[in-house]
Structures are given as structure tokens and as C-alpha cells.
């Protein structure tokens, strides 16, 4: 793979009007991607959605201009969840989907996510094609005047996604009698999430539904679920749902206000689907960050846990290779491939609520799937040479692995976006785990 100038682990992302997150770069992206995905003589389409960041008003027209100039028709759908864009690309038989969002990041960041005509995120090879054309096009990305595209707004997109989401649960399931708190993070799902829950019959207590362009993820949503937990207890709700800025992930809380993370959600859905005969592939795909307690639970039930590198893209790739239809991350990206090609926080929440209704048990009971083992994660910032190459650092890691042999694990990884090394360990003895992480971090700090 060639060195990347623009693309990171999930499209292009950064601080607005700095680096690559500028409108002139967005224009080049539209021209280059339009050229790459303009195949044949049919009318080419690109679907563009966004979250609620003020900078979306800048990037949306810049991208649209690029695609129109490259000869593609642009369908703008306004603020919509990321998974809605993946769904609409397939539904509209479009050639490309674009989501303008920086997910759970603050308002001053933004990003450009890409989905191919199959609804999946682009391969490395496709991203490299786009990168090469962005800086070396020599004008050949431009369409002739008579082949320019056009741009239009699609008013029915929200309704399409609402119906799609409702169709992911059995038609005879009603949410009547259930009170649900939903925190939309002042983001992309601020209209659709409460609407779906209300149409299914739930009493909805909506939070984070007053976006002003700057308050997305600001003390709310899946990154800051504390206020949602408080509101659940205060209102006597049965469940709390916290989405992130583009609604591709979620964190739940039970009726007692206790957090339910992605590992517990995946465990619940996996066991529920197995009981209903819906589980495929004999297990679950999760990342190296998922708790050891989840792995032990699945092993005890004869199921496999396939681990991947961090990132929902890696999860989806493994799911496609193995045929497993449930995957996700501890952070709340849940991918249910029977319905979605990417993480969908709302669709995952609907599965949990369905089990809540059908089991007639409280969330605190059905979502407490396994006892999580103590897990400690610390970050160490470094400059200059890679401290992981130091002999003392390597020795401390090997010593830790020997101590935890059979009772836990150690995971050391570099951040993909900043000079940070993440040190994680987990095992049955909390004091031992803390000491191990502190010891490794100390050696890294000395070597940094």
C-alpha cells in the first residue's frame, strides 16, 4: 500500500479549515471520486449526507460542485445517520455515497466518509485511486459541458430510513408501555431516532435534539452518557439510548442508570439470535479491545470470538470473510449484516428493545450477559523514535504476558492518528492488572 496523503483509517478527517479538511480539498475529492466511479454510459449518482456541524454547509456544496463537474448527479439528503447513507446508496442504485461527519469528535472537526455502490466502505485500492487523481489529474477528471451532472435535494430520505429501521424487527412487535430515553448527541439522528421509537409505540424522552452547529457531541451522546443515565432514573424509563454524532454507534443504560457497553450489547444480540435461529457463522466478530469476559461467555456456549484490529472497517471485512452476521466494538459500533453494511446504533438498539419486550424482563437483567474482567487502558504520548523498540520496554511486555499466561492478556498498540501508545491489560486480579499497566507505561515513558 502506498503512503497516504489524505485518507486515514475511516475516510478523510481533521480540524476544519486546517490540513486536508478545507473546501478546496473537498472540491478535489469530488472531482477525483467522480472520475473513479464514473463507469459506463448510465446516469451516475452520488448520495451526500451530513451531520449537524456548521462546517457541513461548507463541505456539502464543495463536494457537490466536484461531483457535478465530474459528470455525476448529486442527491443531497441533509442531516442523516451514516448508516442511512449506506442504505440509500443501495436503495437508489447510486454509484457512491458520501457522509460528511467526524462521528463522535467535537464540532471543530469534520470528515468525509465514502461508501461504494454495494453500501460498504471503500477498499484501500479505491482510496488510493482517488488520492492519485486528486493531485495528478491534469484536468482529465472534468466532464465535457454536455455531460455535467446536476444537484438536487431528496425530501423523502428521512422517511425511507425510518421505514428501513422499523423493518429490522418483527412486524408484530410493539413498544407500547415502554419508556425510552434517547440522546441523539445534537447530531445526525436528532429527528429520525425519536421518530422511529415513537412510531413503534414507545414513550420517548428525547435529548440532544436541538443542534445549533456547534453543540454536537458537546457533553452529550455516547461519549458523554452520564446525563442520559441520570434522565433514565429521573423519569423512571425502562432503557436509555445514547447515539454519537453520526449515529453509527451507541451506548445503553438500564433502568437503574448503569452503563451497558458494546460488548454486553453484542453478547445479548448474539445469544438472542442464536435462540431464534438467526445467528450465522457460529460466533461473533469483535476487536482486540473487547473484554475477556465476552470471550469466555462465548467459549462456554460453543461459539467463536473472531478478533480484529480496532476499527469497524476491520470488523466488517472479517464478517464478510467468515459469514458471521454480528460484529462490533466495545465502544458501541454494532454491525448486523443481515440489515446493514456498517454500524447502526439505532438498529442495534431496536434489537435490544425487542428482546426487552419479548422477554418481559428489565434491562438490568437481560443486558447483564457476563461479568467483565478488570480491564485497564492508559495512553502514553511520545516524541521521536519509537519507544516500543527499546529492549527494556519489550522485556516489560514479555514479563507481563508471562504473569498473565492463561488468566489474562496484554495489548500494546499505537494510535493511528497521533503519537500515542495505548497500553491495555485485563485479567481477574485488578491490583495485578493496574501494576502491569503502570509498569509498562513507566518503561515507555523512560524510552520516549
N, C-alpha and C positions, 0 to 999 in steps of 0.2 A: 504494500500500500504506500502511495506517495505521501509526502508530508502535506498536511492540510493547512491552508491559509485561513479559510472561512468557516468550515464545518467543524463542529465539535462532536460530542457524544450523542447529541439529540438536535440536529439541525444547526442553525446559527443562533448564538445567544451572546448578549453582552449589555453593557451600560448604554443607554440611549444617547445618540449623537457622539459617541466615542467609539474608537476602534472600528469594528465592522458593522455595528448597529447604527448605520446612518441611512438617510433616504436615498442617497446616490448609490449606495451598495445594494439596497433593496431593488432599485431600478435594474441594476446589472443582474441581480438574481433572477428577476422576472424575465428578462431577455434571454439569459442563458438557459434557464429551466424550460422556457417556452420552446426554445430551439431543440433541446434534448428530447422533449416529449411531443414534438410535432412530427407525427408519423403517419404517412398516408395522406389521402385527399379528403378525409371526412372533416366535419366541423369539429375543431378541437376545443375542449373546455377545461377550465381550471376553476375549482371552488375555493374561495378565500373566506375564512372566518377569522375571528379575533376575540380576545377577551376585552376587559373594560379599561385597559390602560389608556391614558391620554395619548401616548405616542402611537397607538394604533391608528389614529386619524392621520398620522404622517406616513406610516409604512403601508397601509392599505392602498392608497392611491398610487404610491410609488411602485409597488408590486404590480398593481393593475395596469399601469402605463407600460411597464416592461412586457407583460404578457400580451397586451393588445398589440404592442409594437412587434412582437414576435409572431403574431398571427393567431393568437388564441382568444376565444371568447371567455370573458371573466364573469363568474357568478359570485356576487358578494352576498354573504348571509348575515353579516353583522356579528354581534356577540353570541357565541355558541360554544359549547364544550368541545374540547379537542376530539373526543370520540365521535361527536356528531359530524365532524368534517370527514373523518374516515368512513363513516356510514354513508354520507351524502355522495362521496366520490363514486362509490359502487352503485348507489341508487340512481344517480344521474348519468351513469356510464361516462363519467368525466375522465380526462387523461391525467389529472394531477389534483392534489388537494394541498392547500396551504393553511396553516394555523399560525396566527400572529400572537405569540404568548411566550412569557418566561415562566409559566407554570406557577410555582409557589414563591418565586422571587418577589422582591419589592417592586413598586411601580416604576422606579427609575431604570429597571432592566426590562428588556424585551427580547423576543426571539422569533425565529421563523422555522416552523416545523413542516416537514414535507411528507406527503402520502402519495404512493403510486396508484395507478388505476385499480389495483386489487385491494386498496384500503390499507396496505401495510406500509410501514416506514421504508424509506429508500435504502437500497444496498450501498455499501461503500463505493462500489464501482460507479453507480449512478451519481453519487455525490461528487466523486472525482471528475466525472464528465462535466458536471455543472461548473465546478471550480475552474477547470481548464478554460472553459468558454468565457467565464466572467472577465478574465484578464487578457485573453488571447483570441478574441472573436473576429477582429478585423472587419467588423460590420456585417459578417455573414449571418448573424443571428436575426437581422432585421427582415421582416416580411415585405414583399412588394406592396405598393399602395393599395392595390385592389384586393389584397389578401389580409389586410389588417383585421384584427378582432374587434369585438365590441364588449362593453361592460354593462352589466345590469344588476339590479338588486332583487334577491329572491325573498319574497314576503312569506312564503309557506314553509321555510326551513324549520322554524321552531316547532310548528305543528307536526311536521314529519318526524322530528326527533322524539317528540312527546309520544307519538303513537308507536314508534320503534321501541322505546324504553318500556312502555307498558306491555308490549308483545313478548317481552322476555320472561314473563311469569305466566302461570296457568290462567286461562280466561275466567275460571270460576273463583279465583282468589280475590277477596275484598279486604281492604284495610280499615273497614268501618270499626269504630270503637277503639282505634289506636291513636295515640297522640305522639307525634314525632316532631322533634326539634331539628331543623336543618339549617346549617350555617354555610352559606354559599360564598363566603370569603370576599364579598363585593366583587365577584368575578364572573366568569363566563356563564355559569349556571344560575344566575340570580333570578331568572324568570322561569326556566324550564324545570328546575328541580322541585320547587314548591308546587308548580302546576301538575307535574306527574303524580306526586304524592296526594294532592287534593283530588285529582280525577279518580284515583284508585280508592278514595274514601277516607283517607286519614285526616285527622285534625292536625293542621300544620302550624307550627310555631316557627316562623321564618326569621332568620338572622342574616346579616351580611348581604342584604338585598337592596342597598342604596349606594351603588357605585358613583363616585364623582371623578373617576380618572386617576385618583391618587391613593385611595384607601384600599385597593386590592391587597389582600393578604396582610393588612395592617392590624395586627393584634386579633386576627380572626382566621377562620378556616382551619384546615387540617394541621397547619404548622403551629397554630395557637388555639388548641381546643378547650382551654380552661373555661372560657366564658360559656361555651356550649354546654359543658358539663354542669356548670352552675345553673344554667337555664333549665336543663332537664330536671334537676332536683327541685328547683323552684316551682316549676309548672306541673310537676307530677307526670312528666312524659314517660312513655314506655321505652324510648330509644332516642339517641342523638346521632346526627349525621353531620360530619364536618368535611366539606369538599375543599380542594385547593383552587387556585386562581383559574385554572382551565378545566377543572372537574375531571381530570383523568385519575385522581386518587382520592381516597377517603380515609378518615379515622372515625370510629364509632365510640359511643359511650353507652353503658347500660343504664337502667332506671335508677341506679344508685350513684350515677355520676362517675363511674370508673371507666377508664380508657380501654378500648378494645382495638388492638393494632392489627396490621395486615396479616400477621402470622395466625392470629386467632380467627380472623375472618376467613382466610384460606382453609384452615382446618375445618371450620364449620361447613363451608360450602362443599369441600371435598367429601366429607362424611355424609352430608345430606344427599349429594348427587350419587354417591355410591349406593346408598339405601334405595334411591329411586331408579337405579339402573341407568343413570345418565353419565357416570364417570367413564372417561376413555383414557387408555394408556396406562392404567394401573398405578396411578400416582399423581404427583404434583410437581410443578417446576417452580423453584424459588431461587433466591440468590444466596451467596455465601454469608450474607448478613442475617438470614433467618435463624431463629432461636433453635438451639439443640433440642429443646423440649418438643418442638414441632416434628423434628426428625424422629425422635423416639416414639412419639404417638403413632406416626405413620408406619414405622417398622413393626410396632406391636400389632398393627392391623393388617400386616402383609402388603403394605403399599410402599412405593418408592418415593424418595425425595430427590429429584434431579436438581443439583445446584449449579448456578451460573455466576458469571461476573455480575457486579452491580449494574443495574440499568434495565428498564422494561424491554428495551430492544433485544437484549441478550436473552431475556426470558421468552419472548415471542419466538425468536429463532429456534430455541431448544424445543418449544412446544410444537412448532411446525415439523421439526425433525423426528420427534418421538411420537406424535399423535396424541399427546396429553392435552386435555382441553381445559385445565385450570392451571393458572400460574400467577405469579406476582411477587411483590416485595413487602418486607416488613413495614416499610413506610406507607403502604396503602395503595400502591399500584396493583390492581387486581384485573387480570385478563381472563375473560371467559370466552374462549374461541368459538363456542357454538353460536355466539351472538356478535362478538366484537373482534376487531383485528388489533386493538390496542387497549390500554387500561381505561376503564369506565367506572368512575366512582359511584354514579347513580345506579347503574345496572347491578353492580355488586351489592349495593345497599338494598335493592329490591329483593335480591335472593335471600338476604338475611331476614328481612321483614316477612317474607313469605314463610320461612321456617318458624318465625316468631308466631305467626297466625296459626299455622297448621299444627304446631306442637302444643299450643296453648300454654306455653311456659314463658317465664320472664327472660329478658335479655341476659340478665346476670347468670342465668343457668345455662342457656343454650350457647352463649358465647364464651363460656369458661371451658374451653376444649382441652387444655393441657396446662400443666404447671410449668411456666417458663423458668429455665435455669438462670442464675445470675449472669448477666452479660454486661461488660464494661467496655466502653468505647471512648478513647481520648485521641485528640489530634495534636500533632507536633509540627510546627512550622519550621522550615529550614531554608537556608540560602547556600548557594554554591554547589559543591559536589554532593552526590547522592550519599547520605549518611548510612543507607542500608548496605552499602558496600564495605563498611567498616567491620573488621574482624570481631570486635567486642559486641557490636550490635547483633551480628549473626550468631555469636555464641549465646547471647542472652535469649534470643528467639529459640534456638535449639534446646537450651536448658528448660525453657518454659514448656515447650512441646513434650519434653521427656516427663516433666512433672505431671502433666495433664493426660498422659497417654491412657486412653480408654475412658477417661472421666470428663473430658472437655476438649477444647480446641483453641488455637491461637490463629488470628488472621491479621496480617500486616499488608496494607495496600496503599499505594499513592493515589492522591486525588487526581482526577483527570482535568481539573480546571484551575488548580492553584498549587503552590509549592508546600503541600501539606502531606504528612504521612499519617494514616489512620491506623491506630493500634487497637485491636479488639481481642478480648479473650472471654470465654464463658466456661462455666463448669459448676459443679454442685456446691463448692465451698466459696462463698462470697469473699471472705477475707483473703483467701489464696488468689482469687482472680484479681482483686484490687492490687495486691502486691506484685503480681506478674506484670500487669499493665504498667504500673508505676515504674517497675524496674526496667522494662524495655524502653519506655519513654525517656527515662533518665539517660540511658546509653545513647539513644538517638540524639538527644539534646547536646550531649558532650561531643558527639561526632559531627553535628551540624555546623 
